[in-house]
């Protein structure tokens, strides 16, 4: 494991009791439990951030696609190239 740093945290007694119950069942210690909980939290937060970025991208592309569809067959080659460039930026 990488270099570790000791920290002090404060927990409500009820939460500490729940943690102690889980670590007893899983035959782990508090430090292992807290490390794993923090890793899980960070992973979930990253997933949420990625989903939000994807939503934003879909909204932006949806507006662009709607505008282009309203142009219909009147789209010239310059507009099409601009659209393709915008798509390429999203990759």
PDB file of N, CA, C and O in Angstrom:
ATOM      1  N   UNK A   1       0.842  -1.170   0.000  1.00  0.00           N
ATOM      2  CA  UNK A   1       0.000   0.000   0.000  1.00  0.00           C
ATOM      3  C   UNK A   1       0.893   1.240   0.000  1.00  0.00           C
ATOM      4  O   UNK A   1       1.998   1.215   0.542  1.00  0.00           O
ATOM      5  N   UNK A   2       0.414   2.313  -0.604  1.00  0.00           N
ATOM      6  CA  UNK A   2       1.151   3.575  -0.644  1.00  0.00           C
ATOM      7  C   UNK A   2       1.317   4.118   0.766  1.00  0.00           C
ATOM      8  O   UNK A   2       0.719   3.619   1.719  1.00  0.00           O
ATOM      9  N   UNK A   3       2.137   5.145   0.875  1.00  0.00           N
ATOM     10  CA  UNK A   3       2.360   5.756   2.174  1.00  0.00           C
ATOM     11  C   UNK A   3       1.032   6.171   2.796  1.00  0.00           C
ATOM     12  O   UNK A   3       0.178   6.757   2.131  1.00  0.00           O
ATOM     13  N   UNK A   4       0.871   5.864   4.065  1.00  0.00           N
ATOM     14  CA  UNK A   4      -0.373   6.176   4.766  1.00  0.00           C
ATOM     15  C   UNK A   4      -0.162   7.342   5.708  1.00  0.00           C
ATOM     16  O   UNK A   4       0.945   7.594   6.184  1.00  0.00           O
ATOM     17  N   UNK A   5      -1.239   8.040   5.960  1.00  0.00           N
ATOM     18  CA  UNK A   5      -1.198   9.151   6.893  1.00  0.00           C
ATOM     19  C   UNK A   5      -2.309   8.925   7.909  1.00  0.00           C
ATOM     20  O   UNK A   5      -3.446   8.625   7.545  1.00  0.00           O
ATOM     21  N   UNK A   6      -1.979   9.069   9.157  1.00  0.00           N
ATOM     22  CA  UNK A   6      -2.939   8.865  10.235  1.00  0.00           C
ATOM     23  C   UNK A   6      -3.774  10.136  10.389  1.00  0.00           C
ATOM     24  O   UNK A   6      -3.240  11.244  10.430  1.00  0.00           O
ATOM     25  N   UNK A   7      -5.090   9.955  10.474  1.00  0.00           N
ATOM     26  CA  UNK A   7      -5.993  11.082  10.685  1.00  0.00           C
ATOM     27  C   UNK A   7      -6.916  10.781  11.859  1.00  0.00           C
ATOM     28  O   UNK A   7      -7.054   9.632  12.279  1.00  0.00           O
ATOM     29  N   UNK A   8      -7.529  11.801  12.369  1.00  0.00           N
ATOM     30  CA  UNK A   8      -8.506  11.641  13.443  1.00  0.00           C
ATOM     31  C   UNK A   8      -9.838  12.134  12.904  1.00  0.00           C
ATOM     32  O   UNK A   8      -9.918  13.222  12.335  1.00  0.00           O
ATOM     33  N   UNK A   9     -10.888  11.334  13.083  1.00  0.00           N
ATOM     34  CA  UNK A   9     -12.221  11.747  12.661  1.00  0.00           C
ATOM     35  C   UNK A   9     -13.177  11.617  13.838  1.00  0.00           C
ATOM     36  O   UNK A   9     -12.945  10.843  14.767  1.00  0.00           O
ATOM     37  N   UNK A  10     -14.236  12.374  13.780  1.00  0.00           N
ATOM     38  CA  UNK A  10     -15.276  12.300  14.802  1.00  0.00           C
ATOM     39  C   UNK A  10     -16.532  11.718  14.166  1.00  0.00           C
ATOM     40  O   UNK A  10     -16.937  12.132  13.080  1.00  0.00           O
ATOM     41  N   UNK A  11     -17.139  10.763  14.845  1.00  0.00           N
ATOM     42  CA  UNK A  11     -18.365  10.131  14.364  1.00  0.00           C
ATOM     43  C   UNK A  11     -19.394  10.138  15.471  1.00  0.00           C
ATOM     44  O   UNK A  11     -19.055  10.030  16.649  1.00  0.00           O
ATOM     45  N   UNK A  12     -20.659  10.266  15.087  1.00  0.00           N
ATOM     46  CA  UNK A  12     -21.698  10.091  16.102  1.00  0.00           C
ATOM     47  C   UNK A  12     -21.621   8.659  16.638  1.00  0.00           C
ATOM     48  O   UNK A  12     -21.269   7.735  15.904  1.00  0.00           O
ATOM     49  N   UNK A  13     -21.942   8.486  17.887  1.00  0.00           N
ATOM     50  CA  UNK A  13     -21.841   7.174  18.521  1.00  0.00           C
ATOM     51  C   UNK A  13     -22.642   6.112  17.772  1.00  0.00           C
ATOM     52  O   UNK A  13     -22.188   4.977  17.625  1.00  0.00           O
ATOM     53  N   UNK A  14     -23.830   6.478  17.301  1.00  0.00           N
ATOM     54  CA  UNK A  14     -24.668   5.494  16.596  1.00  0.00           C
ATOM     55  C   UNK A  14     -24.003   4.998  15.317  1.00  0.00           C
ATOM     56  O   UNK A  14     -24.086   3.816  14.986  1.00  0.00           O
ATOM     57  N   UNK A  15     -23.340   5.910  14.595  1.00  0.00           N
ATOM     58  CA  UNK A  15     -22.654   5.516  13.365  1.00  0.00           C
ATOM     59  C   UNK A  15     -21.457   4.624  13.686  1.00  0.00           C
ATOM     60  O   UNK A  15     -21.220   3.630  13.001  1.00  0.00           O
ATOM     61  N   UNK A  16     -20.712   4.975  14.716  1.00  0.00           N
ATOM     62  CA  UNK A  16     -19.572   4.161  15.123  1.00  0.00           C
ATOM     63  C   UNK A  16     -20.024   2.754  15.524  1.00  0.00           C
ATOM     64  O   UNK A  16     -19.345   1.774  15.217  1.00  0.00           O
ATOM     65  N   UNK A  17     -21.142   2.655  16.195  1.00  0.00           N
ATOM     66  CA  UNK A  17     -21.664   1.336  16.575  1.00  0.00           C
ATOM     67  C   UNK A  17     -22.000   0.507  15.343  1.00  0.00           C
ATOM     68  O   UNK A  17     -21.732  -0.694  15.307  1.00  0.00           O
ATOM     69  N   UNK A  18     -22.592   1.150  14.325  1.00  0.00           N
ATOM     70  CA  UNK A  18     -22.892   0.430  13.080  1.00  0.00           C
ATOM     71  C   UNK A  18     -21.608  -0.044  12.401  1.00  0.00           C
ATOM     72  O   UNK A  18     -21.524  -1.184  11.944  1.00  0.00           O
ATOM     73  N   UNK A  19     -20.615   0.833  12.338  1.00  0.00           N
ATOM     74  CA  UNK A  19     -19.333   0.472  11.731  1.00  0.00           C
ATOM     75  C   UNK A  19     -18.707  -0.694  12.491  1.00  0.00           C
ATOM     76  O   UNK A  19     -18.253  -1.664  11.884  1.00  0.00           O
ATOM     77  N   UNK A  20     -18.684  -0.599  13.804  1.00  0.00           N
ATOM     78  CA  UNK A  20     -18.097  -1.667  14.617  1.00  0.00           C
ATOM     79  C   UNK A  20     -18.820  -2.992  14.413  1.00  0.00           C
ATOM     80  O   UNK A  20     -18.196  -4.053  14.408  1.00  0.00           O
ATOM     81  N   UNK A  21     -20.110  -2.927  14.250  1.00  0.00           N
ATOM     82  CA  UNK A  21     -20.891  -4.151  14.011  1.00  0.00           C
ATOM     83  C   UNK A  21     -20.488  -4.784  12.674  1.00  0.00           C
ATOM     84  O   UNK A  21     -20.303  -5.997  12.581  1.00  0.00           O
ATOM     85  N   UNK A  22     -20.358  -3.945  11.647  1.00  0.00           N
ATOM     86  CA  UNK A  22     -19.986  -4.453  10.321  1.00  0.00           C
ATOM     87  C   UNK A  22     -18.563  -5.009  10.322  1.00  0.00           C
ATOM     88  O   UNK A  22     -18.328  -6.090   9.782  1.00  0.00           O
ATOM     89  N   UNK A  23     -17.612  -4.289  10.919  1.00  0.00           N
ATOM     90  CA  UNK A  23     -16.228  -4.776  10.899  1.00  0.00           C
ATOM     91  C   UNK A  23     -16.093  -6.069  11.696  1.00  0.00           C
ATOM     92  O   UNK A  23     -15.255  -6.911  11.375  1.00  0.00           O
ATOM     93  N   UNK A  24     -16.904  -6.229  12.720  1.00  0.00           N
ATOM     94  CA  UNK A  24     -16.871  -7.482  13.490  1.00  0.00           C
ATOM     95  C   UNK A  24     -17.369  -8.639  12.629  1.00  0.00           C
ATOM     96  O   UNK A  24     -16.771  -9.715  12.616  1.00  0.00           O
ATOM     97  N   UNK A  25     -18.455  -8.412  11.920  1.00  0.00           N
ATOM     98  CA  UNK A  25     -19.012  -9.460  11.052  1.00  0.00           C
ATOM     99  C   UNK A  25     -18.041  -9.813   9.930  1.00  0.00           C
ATOM    100  O   UNK A  25     -17.845 -10.986   9.614  1.00  0.00           O
ATOM    101  N   UNK A  26     -17.434  -8.790   9.332  1.00  0.00           N
ATOM    102  CA  UNK A  26     -16.551  -8.993   8.179  1.00  0.00           C
ATOM    103  C   UNK A  26     -15.098  -9.293   8.558  1.00  0.00           C
ATOM    104  O   UNK A  26     -14.248  -9.468   7.684  1.00  0.00           O
ATOM    105  N   UNK A  27     -14.819  -9.352   9.849  1.00  0.00           N
ATOM    106  CA  UNK A  27     -13.457  -9.653  10.332  1.00  0.00           C
ATOM    107  C   UNK A  27     -12.439  -8.667   9.746  1.00  0.00           C
ATOM    108  O   UNK A  27     -11.389  -9.064   9.239  1.00  0.00           O
ATOM    109  N   UNK A  28     -12.769  -7.394   9.827  1.00  0.00           N
ATOM    110  CA  UNK A  28     -11.891  -6.328   9.347  1.00  0.00           C
ATOM    111  C   UNK A  28     -11.637  -5.381  10.507  1.00  0.00           C
ATOM    112  O   UNK A  28     -12.083  -5.615  11.631  1.00  0.00           O
ATOM    113  N   UNK A  29     -10.910  -4.303  10.216  1.00  0.00           N
ATOM    114  CA  UNK A  29     -10.749  -3.278  11.248  1.00  0.00           C
ATOM    115  C   UNK A  29     -11.353  -1.969  10.744  1.00  0.00           C
ATOM    116  O   UNK A  29     -11.724  -1.853   9.576  1.00  0.00           O
ATOM    117  N   UNK A  30     -11.446  -1.002  11.623  1.00  0.00           N
ATOM    118  CA  UNK A  30     -12.074   0.269  11.267  1.00  0.00           C
ATOM    119  C   UNK A  30     -11.360   0.957  10.108  1.00  0.00           C
ATOM    120  O   UNK A  30     -12.003   1.503   9.211  1.00  0.00           O
ATOM    121  N   UNK A  31     -10.045   0.929  10.130  1.00  0.00           N
ATOM    122  CA  UNK A  31      -9.286   1.598   9.066  1.00  0.00           C
ATOM    123  C   UNK A  31      -9.602   1.006   7.696  1.00  0.00           C
ATOM    124  O   UNK A  31      -9.807   1.743   6.732  1.00  0.00           O
ATOM    125  N   UNK A  32      -9.642  -0.314   7.611  1.00  0.00           N
ATOM    126  CA  UNK A  32      -9.977  -0.968   6.342  1.00  0.00           C
ATOM    127  C   UNK A  32     -11.381  -0.561   5.895  1.00  0.00           C
ATOM    128  O   UNK A  32     -11.618  -0.263   4.725  1.00  0.00           O
ATOM    129  N   UNK A  33     -12.287  -0.556   6.841  1.00  0.00           N
ATOM    130  CA  UNK A  33     -13.670  -0.196   6.528  1.00  0.00           C
ATOM    131  C   UNK A  33     -13.755   1.238   6.000  1.00  0.00           C
ATOM    132  O   UNK A  33     -14.383   1.491   4.972  1.00  0.00           O
ATOM    133  N   UNK A  34     -13.122   2.167   6.706  1.00  0.00           N
ATOM    134  CA  UNK A  34     -13.170   3.573   6.310  1.00  0.00           C
ATOM    135  C   UNK A  34     -12.506   3.784   4.950  1.00  0.00           C
ATOM    136  O   UNK A  34     -13.022   4.530   4.119  1.00  0.00           O
ATOM    137  N   UNK A  35     -11.361   3.131   4.719  1.00  0.00           N
ATOM    138  CA  UNK A  35     -10.697   3.246   3.415  1.00  0.00           C
ATOM    139  C   UNK A  35     -11.618   2.775   2.294  1.00  0.00           C
ATOM    140  O   UNK A  35     -11.761   3.453   1.276  1.00  0.00           O
ATOM    141  N   UNK A  36     -12.235   1.625   2.480  1.00  0.00           N
ATOM    142  CA  UNK A  36     -13.121   1.076   1.455  1.00  0.00           C
ATOM    143  C   UNK A  36     -14.343   1.969   1.246  1.00  0.00           C
ATOM    144  O   UNK A  36     -14.765   2.187   0.110  1.00  0.00           O
ATOM    145  N   UNK A  37     -14.908   2.484   2.330  1.00  0.00           N
ATOM    146  CA  UNK A  37     -16.065   3.379   2.218  1.00  0.00           C
ATOM    147  C   UNK A  37     -15.704   4.643   1.446  1.00  0.00           C
ATOM    148  O   UNK A  37     -16.490   5.119   0.627  1.00  0.00           O
ATOM    149  N   UNK A  38     -14.528   5.182   1.704  1.00  0.00           N
ATOM    150  CA  UNK A  38     -14.095   6.391   1.001  1.00  0.00           C
ATOM    151  C   UNK A  38     -13.874   6.114  -0.482  1.00  0.00           C
ATOM    152  O   UNK A  38     -14.249   6.926  -1.329  1.00  0.00           O
ATOM    153  N   UNK A  39     -13.266   4.973  -0.799  1.00  0.00           N
ATOM    154  CA  UNK A  39     -13.054   4.610  -2.201  1.00  0.00           C
ATOM    155  C   UNK A  39     -14.393   4.463  -2.929  1.00  0.00           C
ATOM    156  O   UNK A  39     -14.559   4.950  -4.048  1.00  0.00           O
ATOM    157  N   UNK A  40     -15.339   3.790  -2.282  1.00  0.00           N
ATOM    158  CA  UNK A  40     -16.665   3.617  -2.891  1.00  0.00           C
ATOM    159  C   UNK A  40     -17.340   4.961  -3.125  1.00  0.00           C
ATOM    160  O   UNK A  40     -17.939   5.184  -4.177  1.00  0.00           O
ATOM    161  N   UNK A  41     -17.245   5.848  -2.156  1.00  0.00           N
ATOM    162  CA  UNK A  41     -17.856   7.168  -2.292  1.00  0.00           C
ATOM    163  C   UNK A  41     -17.246   7.925  -3.472  1.00  0.00           C
ATOM    164  O   UNK A  41     -17.965   8.522  -4.273  1.00  0.00           O
ATOM    165  N   UNK A  42     -15.924   7.895  -3.573  1.00  0.00           N
ATOM    166  CA  UNK A  42     -15.240   8.604  -4.665  1.00  0.00           C
ATOM    167  C   UNK A  42     -15.639   8.024  -6.018  1.00  0.00           C
ATOM    168  O   UNK A  42     -15.881   8.773  -6.965  1.00  0.00           O
ATOM    169  N   UNK A  43     -15.710   6.692  -6.118  1.00  0.00           N
ATOM    170  CA  UNK A  43     -16.128   6.060  -7.386  1.00  0.00           C
ATOM    171  C   UNK A  43     -17.547   6.468  -7.758  1.00  0.00           C
ATOM    172  O   UNK A  43     -17.815   6.793  -8.914  1.00  0.00           O
ATOM    173  N   UNK A  44     -18.458   6.453  -6.791  1.00  0.00           N
ATOM    174  CA  UNK A  44     -19.843   6.833  -7.069  1.00  0.00           C
ATOM    175  C   UNK A  44     -19.933   8.294  -7.485  1.00  0.00           C
ATOM    176  O   UNK A  44     -20.697   8.640  -8.386  1.00  0.00           O
ATOM    177  N   UNK A  45     -19.167   9.140  -6.840  1.00  0.00           N
ATOM    178  CA  UNK A  45     -19.159  10.565  -7.185  1.00  0.00           C
ATOM    179  C   UNK A  45     -18.653  10.768  -8.615  1.00  0.00           C
ATOM    180  O   UNK A  45     -19.196  11.586  -9.357  1.00  0.00           O
ATOM    181  N   UNK A  46     -17.610  10.021  -9.000  1.00  0.00           N
ATOM    182  CA  UNK A  46     -17.092  10.108 -10.366  1.00  0.00           C
ATOM    183  C   UNK A  46     -18.143   9.653 -11.377  1.00  0.00           C
ATOM    184  O   UNK A  46     -18.290  10.262 -12.437  1.00  0.00           O
ATOM    185  N   UNK A  47     -18.875   8.585 -11.052  1.00  0.00           N
ATOM    186  CA  UNK A  47     -19.934   8.116 -11.949  1.00  0.00           C
ATOM    187  C   UNK A  47     -21.001   9.184 -12.138  1.00  0.00           C
ATOM    188  O   UNK A  47     -21.478   9.405 -13.252  1.00  0.00           O
ATOM    189  N   UNK A  48     -21.375   9.846 -11.048  1.00  0.00           N
ATOM    190  CA  UNK A  48     -22.388  10.901 -11.123  1.00  0.00           C
ATOM    191  C   UNK A  48     -21.886  12.047 -11.997  1.00  0.00           C
ATOM    192  O   UNK A  48     -22.638  12.574 -12.817  1.00  0.00           O
ATOM    193  N   UNK A  49     -20.634  12.432 -11.830  1.00  0.00           N
ATOM    194  CA  UNK A  49     -20.065  13.514 -12.634  1.00  0.00           C
ATOM    195  C   UNK A  49     -20.056  13.149 -14.121  1.00  0.00           C
ATOM    196  O   UNK A  49     -20.376  13.985 -14.966  1.00  0.00           O
ATOM    197  N   UNK A  50     -19.697  11.925 -14.438  1.00  0.00           N
ATOM    198  CA  UNK A  50     -19.683  11.477 -15.834  1.00  0.00           C
ATOM    199  C   UNK A  50     -21.089  11.501 -16.408  1.00  0.00           C
ATOM    200  O   UNK A  50     -21.291  11.951 -17.536  1.00  0.00           O
ATOM    201  N   UNK A  51     -22.065  11.020 -15.641  1.00  0.00           N
ATOM    202  CA  UNK A  51     -23.457  11.023 -16.112  1.00  0.00           C
ATOM    203  C   UNK A  51     -23.942  12.445 -16.366  1.00  0.00           C
ATOM    204  O   UNK A  51     -24.640  12.696 -17.348  1.00  0.00           O
ATOM    205  N   UNK A  52     -23.579  13.372 -15.491  1.00  0.00           N
ATOM    206  CA  UNK A  52     -23.986  14.768 -15.678  1.00  0.00           C
ATOM    207  C   UNK A  52     -23.361  15.357 -16.934  1.00  0.00           C
ATOM    208  O   UNK A  52     -24.021  16.091 -17.670  1.00  0.00           O
ATOM    209  N   UNK A  53     -22.091  15.041 -17.184  1.00  0.00           N
ATOM    210  CA  UNK A  53     -21.442  15.519 -18.400  1.00  0.00           C
ATOM    211  C   UNK A  53     -22.114  14.933 -19.638  1.00  0.00           C
ATOM    212  O   UNK A  53     -22.295  15.623 -20.641  1.00  0.00           O
ATOM    213  N   UNK A  54     -22.481  13.664 -19.558  1.00  0.00           N
ATOM    214  CA  UNK A  54     -23.158  13.027 -20.689  1.00  0.00           C
ATOM    215  C   UNK A  54     -24.515  13.671 -20.930  1.00  0.00           C
ATOM    216  O   UNK A  54     -24.883  13.929 -22.076  1.00  0.00           O
ATOM    217  N   UNK A  55     -25.265  13.933 -19.860  1.00  0.00           N
ATOM    218  CA  UNK A  55     -26.573  14.595 -20.011  1.00  0.00           C
ATOM    219  C   UNK A  55     -26.422  15.944 -20.695  1.00  0.00           C
ATOM    220  O   UNK A  55     -27.182  16.284 -21.601  1.00  0.00           O
ATOM    221  N   UNK A  56     -25.425  16.711 -20.246  1.00  0.00           N
ATOM    222  CA  UNK A  56     -25.184  18.029 -20.828  1.00  0.00           C
ATOM    223  C   UNK A  56     -24.866  17.897 -22.310  1.00  0.00           C
ATOM    224  O   UNK A  56     -25.387  18.648 -23.135  1.00  0.00           O
ATOM    225  N   UNK A  57     -24.006  16.935 -22.643  1.00  0.00           N
ATOM    226  CA  UNK A  57     -23.646  16.717 -24.038  1.00  0.00           C
ATOM    227  C   UNK A  57     -24.837  16.319 -24.893  1.00  0.00           C
ATOM    228  O   UNK A  57     -24.993  16.806 -26.013  1.00  0.00           O
ATOM    229  N   UNK A  58     -25.683  15.430 -24.365  1.00  0.00           N
ATOM    230  CA  UNK A  58     -26.869  15.017 -25.113  1.00  0.00           C
ATOM    231  C   UNK A  58     -27.825  16.184 -25.310  1.00  0.00           C
ATOM    232  O   UNK A  58     -28.433  16.315 -26.372  1.00  0.00           O
ATOM    233  N   UNK A  59     -27.963  17.041 -24.284  1.00  0.00           N
ATOM    234  CA  UNK A  59     -28.833  18.208 -24.427  1.00  0.00           C
ATOM    235  C   UNK A  59     -28.299  19.144 -25.521  1.00  0.00           C
ATOM    236  O   UNK A  59     -29.045  19.616 -26.378  1.00  0.00           O
ATOM    237  N   UNK A  60     -26.991  19.395 -25.465  1.00  0.00           N
ATOM    238  CA  UNK A  60     -26.384  20.277 -26.461  1.00  0.00           C
ATOM    239  C   UNK A  60     -26.523  19.698 -27.870  1.00  0.00           C
ATOM    240  O   UNK A  60     -26.878  20.410 -28.810  1.00  0.00           O
ATOM    241  N   UNK A  61     -26.244  18.423 -28.005  1.00  0.00           N
ATOM    242  CA  UNK A  61     -26.338  17.804 -29.324  1.00  0.00           C
ATOM    243  C   UNK A  61     -27.792  17.718 -29.771  1.00  0.00           C
ATOM    244  O   UNK A  61     -28.084  17.819 -30.963  1.00  0.00           O
ATOM    245  N   UNK A  62     -28.711  17.531 -28.813  1.00  0.00           N
ATOM    246  CA  UNK A  62     -30.135  17.491 -29.159  1.00  0.00           C
ATOM    247  C   UNK A  62     -30.576  18.804 -29.774  1.00  0.00           C
ATOM    248  O   UNK A  62     -31.289  18.817 -30.777  1.00  0.00           O
ATOM    249  N   UNK A  63     -30.150  19.921 -29.168  1.00  0.00           N
ATOM    250  CA  UNK A  63     -30.505  21.233 -29.700  1.00  0.00           C
ATOM    251  C   UNK A  63     -29.901  21.425 -31.095  1.00  0.00           C
ATOM    252  O   UNK A  63     -30.556  21.945 -31.998  1.00  0.00           O
ATOM    253  N   UNK A  64     -28.664  21.006 -31.253  1.00  0.00           N
ATOM    254  CA  UNK A  64     -28.007  21.128 -32.556  1.00  0.00           C
ATOM    255  C   UNK A  64     -28.706  20.245 -33.593  1.00  0.00           C
ATOM    256  O   UNK A  64     -28.948  20.683 -34.718  1.00  0.00           O
ATOM    257  N   UNK A  65     -29.023  19.028 -33.226  1.00  0.00           N
ATOM    258  CA  UNK A  65     -29.704  18.120 -34.152  1.00  0.00           C
ATOM    259  C   UNK A  65     -31.074  18.650 -34.547  1.00  0.00           C
ATOM    260  O   UNK A  65     -31.477  18.533 -35.704  1.00  0.00           O
ATOM    261  N   UNK A  66     -31.796  19.236 -33.586  1.00  0.00           N
ATOM    262  CA  UNK A  66     -33.100  19.808 -33.887  1.00  0.00           C
ATOM    263  C   UNK A  66     -32.960  20.954 -34.883  1.00  0.00           C
ATOM    264  O   UNK A  66     -33.712  21.036 -35.854  1.00  0.00           O
ATOM    265  N   UNK A  67     -32.005  21.825 -34.642  1.00  0.00           N
ATOM    266  CA  UNK A  67     -31.793  22.953 -35.557  1.00  0.00           C
ATOM    267  C   UNK A  67     -31.451  22.454 -36.957  1.00  0.00           C
ATOM    268  O   UNK A  67     -31.943  22.985 -37.953  1.00  0.00           O
ATOM    269  N   UNK A  68     -30.619  21.446 -37.022  1.00  0.00           N
ATOM    270  CA  UNK A  68     -30.238  20.908 -38.337  1.00  0.00           C
ATOM    271  C   UNK A  68     -31.409  20.215 -39.021  1.00  0.00           C
ATOM    272  O   UNK A  68     -31.565  20.322 -40.237  1.00  0.00           O
ATOM    273  N   UNK A  69     -32.223  19.516 -38.264  1.00  0.00           N
ATOM    274  CA  UNK A  69     -33.365  18.829 -38.873  1.00  0.00           C
ATOM    275  C   UNK A  69     -34.371  19.833 -39.414  1.00  0.00           C
ATOM    276  O   UNK A  69     -35.052  19.572 -40.406  1.00  0.00           O
ATOM    277  N   UNK A  70     -34.459  21.003 -38.741  1.00  0.00           N
ATOM    278  CA  UNK A  70     -35.369  22.040 -39.225  1.00  0.00           C
ATOM    279  C   UNK A  70     -34.867  22.655 -40.529  1.00  0.00           C
ATOM    280  O   UNK A  70     -35.650  23.202 -41.306  1.00  0.00           O
ATOM    281  N   UNK A  71     -33.579  22.563 -40.761  1.00  0.00           N
ATOM    282  CA  UNK A  71     -33.034  23.047 -42.029  1.00  0.00           C
ATOM    283  C   UNK A  71     -33.434  22.130 -43.183  1.00  0.00           C
ATOM    284  O   UNK A  71     -33.522  22.539 -44.341  1.00  0.00           O
ATOM    285  N   UNK A  72     -33.672  20.877 -42.814  1.00  0.00           N
ATOM    286  CA  UNK A  72     -34.110  19.903 -43.816  1.00  0.00           C
ATOM    287  C   UNK A  72     -33.106  19.705 -44.919  1.00  0.00           C
ATOM    288  O   UNK A  72     -31.899  19.655 -44.682  1.00  0.00           O
ATOM    289  N   UNK A  73     -33.605  19.594 -46.103  1.00  0.00           N
ATOM    290  CA  UNK A  73     -32.749  19.328 -47.247  1.00  0.00           C
ATOM    291  C   UNK A  73     -32.021  20.570 -47.744  1.00  0.00           C
ATOM    292  O   UNK A  73     -31.208  20.486 -48.664  1.00  0.00           O
ATOM    293  N   UNK A  74     -32.306  21.713 -47.147  1.00  0.00           N
ATOM    294  CA  UNK A  74     -31.645  22.946 -47.561  1.00  0.00           C
ATOM    295  C   UNK A  74     -30.227  23.051 -47.003  1.00  0.00           C
ATOM    296  O   UNK A  74     -29.546  24.050 -47.236  1.00  0.00           O
ATOM    297  N   UNK A  75     -29.775  22.030 -46.267  1.00  0.00           N
ATOM    298  CA  UNK A  75     -28.451  22.059 -45.654  1.00  0.00           C
ATOM    299  C   UNK A  75     -27.382  22.051 -46.746  1.00  0.00           C
ATOM    300  O   UNK A  75     -27.374  21.184 -47.620  1.00  0.00           O
ATOM    301  N   UNK A  76     -26.508  23.003 -46.678  1.00  0.00           N
ATOM    302  CA  UNK A  76     -25.413  23.019 -47.642  1.00  0.00           C
ATOM    303  C   UNK A  76     -24.218  22.262 -47.079  1.00  0.00           C
ATOM    304  O   UNK A  76     -24.229  21.870 -45.912  1.00  0.00           O
ATOM    305  N   UNK A  77     -23.215  22.060 -47.873  1.00  0.00           N
ATOM    306  CA  UNK A  77     -22.057  21.257 -47.493  1.00  0.00           C
ATOM    307  C   UNK A  77     -21.294  21.913 -46.346  1.00  0.00           C
ATOM    308  O   UNK A  77     -20.734  21.206 -45.509  1.00  0.00           O
ATOM    309  N   UNK A  78     -21.256  23.239 -46.283  1.00  0.00           N
ATOM    310  CA  UNK A  78     -20.545  23.956 -45.222  1.00  0.00           C
ATOM    311  C   UNK A  78     -21.204  23.678 -43.869  1.00  0.00           C
ATOM    312  O   UNK A  78     -20.513  23.448 -42.876  1.00  0.00           O
ATOM    313  N   UNK A  79     -22.530  23.699 -43.831  1.00  0.00           N
ATOM    314  CA  UNK A  79     -23.263  23.416 -42.596  1.00  0.00           C
ATOM    315  C   UNK A  79     -23.022  21.971 -42.163  1.00  0.00           C
ATOM    316  O   UNK A  79     -22.836  21.692 -40.978  1.00  0.00           O
ATOM    317  N   UNK A  80     -23.028  21.082 -43.107  1.00  0.00           N
ATOM    318  CA  UNK A  80     -22.788  19.676 -42.802  1.00  0.00           C
ATOM    319  C   UNK A  80     -21.384  19.480 -42.244  1.00  0.00           C
ATOM    320  O   UNK A  80     -21.209  18.728 -41.285  1.00  0.00           O
ATOM    321  N   UNK A  81     -20.399  20.123 -42.808  1.00  0.00           N
ATOM    322  CA  UNK A  81     -19.031  20.007 -42.309  1.00  0.00           C
ATOM    323  C   UNK A  81     -18.916  20.587 -40.904  1.00  0.00           C
ATOM    324  O   UNK A  81     -18.206  20.045 -40.057  1.00  0.00           O
ATOM    325  N   UNK A  82     -19.615  21.686 -40.661  1.00  0.00           N
ATOM    326  CA  UNK A  82     -19.624  22.293 -39.322  1.00  0.00           C
ATOM    327  C   UNK A  82     -20.246  21.333 -38.304  1.00  0.00           C
ATOM    328  O   UNK A  82     -19.750  21.189 -37.187  1.00  0.00           O
ATOM    329  N   UNK A  83     -21.325  20.689 -38.702  1.00  0.00           N
ATOM    330  CA  UNK A  83     -21.995  19.711 -37.845  1.00  0.00           C
ATOM    331  C   UNK A  83     -21.066  18.539 -37.539  1.00  0.00           C
ATOM    332  O   UNK A  83     -20.965  18.111 -36.389  1.00  0.00           O
ATOM    333  N   UNK A  84     -20.400  18.029 -38.542  1.00  0.00           N
ATOM    334  CA  UNK A  84     -19.486  16.911 -38.346  1.00  0.00           C
ATOM    335  C   UNK A  84     -18.325  17.315 -37.443  1.00  0.00           C
ATOM    336  O   UNK A  84     -17.879  16.511 -36.625  1.00  0.00           O
ATOM    337  N   UNK A  85     -17.828  18.538 -37.574  1.00  0.00           N
ATOM    338  CA  UNK A  85     -16.755  19.014 -36.717  1.00  0.00           C
ATOM    339  C   UNK A  85     -17.218  19.058 -35.259  1.00  0.00           C
ATOM    340  O   UNK A  85     -16.476  18.689 -34.349  1.00  0.00           O
ATOM    341  N   UNK A  86     -18.463  19.519 -35.054  1.00  0.00           N
ATOM    342  CA  UNK A  86     -19.021  19.570 -33.698  1.00  0.00           C
ATOM    343  C   UNK A  86     -19.118  18.152 -33.118  1.00  0.00           C
ATOM    344  O   UNK A  86     -18.788  17.937 -31.951  1.00  0.00           O
ATOM    345  N   UNK A  87     -19.560  17.204 -33.915  1.00  0.00           N
ATOM    346  CA  UNK A  87     -19.637  15.812 -33.471  1.00  0.00           C
ATOM    347  C   UNK A  87     -18.254  15.287 -33.098  1.00  0.00           C
ATOM    348  O   UNK A  87     -18.107  14.581 -32.100  1.00  0.00           O
ATOM    349  N   UNK A  88     -17.266  15.620 -33.873  1.00  0.00           N
ATOM    350  CA  UNK A  88     -15.899  15.142 -33.631  1.00  0.00           C
ATOM    351  C   UNK A  88     -15.358  15.698 -32.322  1.00  0.00           C
ATOM    352  O   UNK A  88     -14.576  15.029 -31.647  1.00  0.00           O
ATOM    353  N   UNK A  89     -15.760  16.910 -31.954  1.00  0.00           N
ATOM    354  CA  UNK A  89     -15.316  17.496 -30.686  1.00  0.00           C
ATOM    355  C   UNK A  89     -15.828  16.712 -29.487  1.00  0.00           C
ATOM    356  O   UNK A  89     -15.195  16.710 -28.432  1.00  0.00           O
ATOM    357  N   UNK A  90     -16.948  16.056 -29.637  1.00  0.00           N
ATOM    358  CA  UNK A  90     -17.562  15.307 -28.526  1.00  0.00           C
ATOM    359  C   UNK A  90     -16.899  13.970 -28.281  1.00  0.00           C
ATOM    360  O   UNK A  90     -17.123  13.366 -27.232  1.00  0.00           O
ATOM    361  N   UNK A  91     -16.105  13.496 -29.190  1.00  0.00           N
ATOM    362  CA  UNK A  91     -15.479  12.179 -29.045  1.00  0.00           C
ATOM    363  C   UNK A  91     -14.334  12.185 -28.120  1.00  0.00           C
ATOM    364  O   UNK A  91     -13.712  11.146 -27.902  1.00  0.00           O
TER     365      UNK A  91
END
